[in-house]
Amino acid sequence: MDFGYTQSSSDHSLFTHSKGDSFTVILVYVDDLIIAGNSVEQITLVKGFLHRMFSIKDLGKLKFFLGFEIARSKEGIHMCQRKYTLELLADSGFLGSKPASTPMLYSIEFEEASPKLEDPSIYRTLIGKLLYLTHTRPDISQSTQFLSQFLQEPTMEHLRAAHRVLRYLKNSPGQGLMFSATNSLQLRSYFDAHWAKCPMTRKSVTGFCVFLDKSLISWKSKKQSTVSRSSCSSPTSCFLVLGQPICYAHCQKCRFPRTDKAHRN
């Protein structure tokens, strides 16, 4: 902050610096830093400043961080968790399993008479790992959210449903997110609500995704906190949930250097 960086009010681990056409970001995780920007000179300056203050070690261009793999090309930046996914499949014994076409059956219903797991920690650990994987796999977000409701007393059927998610991941362990190099600063969002989707509580399930031009930057699937009495009120609740990530994305977008193209969009 003494070097001219501003701490984000939405994410206290994010620091930004904008001057003219130069834009630099620092993301902090414990004692690790990610520095990104469009000015090599500014990045060199801030690395020199940090090294004088803390004696840091420069690991070069970002390729791997906390299980995330980053690859660059002329088209943009691709981020995935391939190594993490393969290790998850190997630890669970599903590395050689038959792949599934979908992460979960559409009309799945669990029987109450299904036997409970003797060791619930197996299920809880698996769901925890799947939740971490949703950072780059929005396609399993809804399934993982649904299965995370049964952490208290998981049954064999719940575990089998979680295993189906693993078999779905076997299809494409390297699938992830692509951030295009030709993006504009135009925000687009889509949302929907499945009325009374939850078979146990009859609560609706909210789902939304936010794009920065062609790149997916935010998404969520969550059961609503109240029961909607009609299919009309359910999307309204979904729209209210969508407001927070839209406001956050817009605030961060306003920090970007404004080019003519970005201004037109």
FENRAZI-V879239 format. One line per field, one symbol per residue. phi: phi as a letter, one per 30 degrees, with the letter a starting at -180 (. if undefined). psi: psi as a letter, one per 40 degrees, with the letter a starting at -180 (. if undefined). burial: 1 if it has 16 or more other C-alpha atoms within 10 Angstrom, else 0. A space follows every 50 residues. Layout:
phi->???
psi->???
burial->???
This chain:
phi->.dcjccddddbdccbbbbaicdbbbbccbhccbccblcbddddddddddd dddbhdcdciddbbahicccbcaddlccbbbddddddddddcicdcdddc dbdaddcdbcddddddddbddddddddddddddddbbddcdddddddddc ddbdcdddddddddddddddebdcdacccddcdccdcbbbbabcdhdddc ciddccbabbcciccdbaaabadddbdddbddddddddddddeddddddd ddddddddcdddddd
psi->deeeihhhddheehhihhhbehhihhhhhbeiihhiiehddddddddddd dddegihheaihdhhfehhhhiiddahhhifddddddddddefedeihii didiidfhhhhdehiihdgedddddddddddddedegeeedddddddeef ddgiiddddddddddddddddgdeiaihhiefiafhhiiiiihhhfdhed efiihihiihigbehheiiihihieihheieddddddddddddddddddd dddeeihhiddddd.
burial->00001100000001111100001111000000001110000110011000 00000000000000000111000000011111011101100001100011 01110000000000001001001101100110111111011111101101 10011111101111111111001111111100011010101111110000 01111111111111111111111100010000011011101100110010 000001100000000
